[in-house]
Amino acid sequence: MKNQYCIDTIGRQDFHLPDTLTWRQWFKAGVTMARREAEFALSTLKVWRNRMRQRRELSGLDNRALKDIGISRFDAALEAAKPFWKA
């Protein structure tokens, strides 16, 4: 895997900057990139929180409910034991 540096991120196709920047342009670009990263982090945290909640609910289901959704008690326990960051 290739190492990425700041200049690699700035030079991405979806975020092109001119070769010469004023301080204001540089700052605005930095704020835009920081906002994108913050939005990505927030969406990741939402996914993790959702997984945690779903796995907790899955572990609390009775055998009849598990049979209704077609999952064995063993499979439910395996899924519930996964850490929140693993899909």
N, C-alpha and C positions, 0 to 999 in steps of 0.2 A: 504494500500500500504506500502510495506517495505521501510524503509529509506535506502538510499545507501550512502556509504562513499567512500572515495578514494580507500581504499583497496578492496571494492566490485567491483569497476570498473577495477582495475588492475587484479583482479582474474577472470574476465570473461573468458568464454571458447574461445572466438575468439582472446583473447590477453593474452596469458599465459606467466608469468615471472618466472624464477627460484627463489628459496627461498633466495638465497644470490646473491646480485648484486654488481658489482663494480660501482664506480661513473659514469664511462663512459656508462655502460649498463643502469643505471638508467636514465641518461640524455637522451640517445637515445630513450628509451621507452617513456619518457615524451614528447619529440619532436614529436614522432610518434602519440601519443594520441592527442597532441595539433593540429597537422596537420589534423587528422581525424575530430576533433571537428570544426575546421575552415572550412573544406570542407562542413560539414553538415550545418553550419551556412550560408555559401555562397549559397548553394543550396536552403535553406529555403528562403533567401532573394530574390532569383530569382523567386521562386514560388509566393511569395507575390507581387512582382513587376508585374508579368504576370497577376495575378488576378486583380490588380488595373487597369491595362491597358484594360483588357477585359471588366471589369464592366463599365469603362468610355466609351468605344466604344458601349457597349450594351445600355447605357442610351442615346446615341446620335442617335440611329437608328430610322428611321421613321416607321409609322404603316405598310406600305407595306413590308418593310424588316423584321419586327417582324412577320408578318403573314407568310412570306416565310419560316422562321425557326420554326414556330409553337409556338410562345411565345406571350402571351397577353401583353399589355402595363403594366398592373398591376404586372404580374410576372417579367417583365423586371425591373420595378421600385423596387420591393422587392430585386431582385438579386443585382442591382446596389447599393442599400442602405447598403448592408452587408459590414462590415469592411474587410480589405484585409487579415486578419489572419484567417478568417472563411471560410471553404470550402463550 
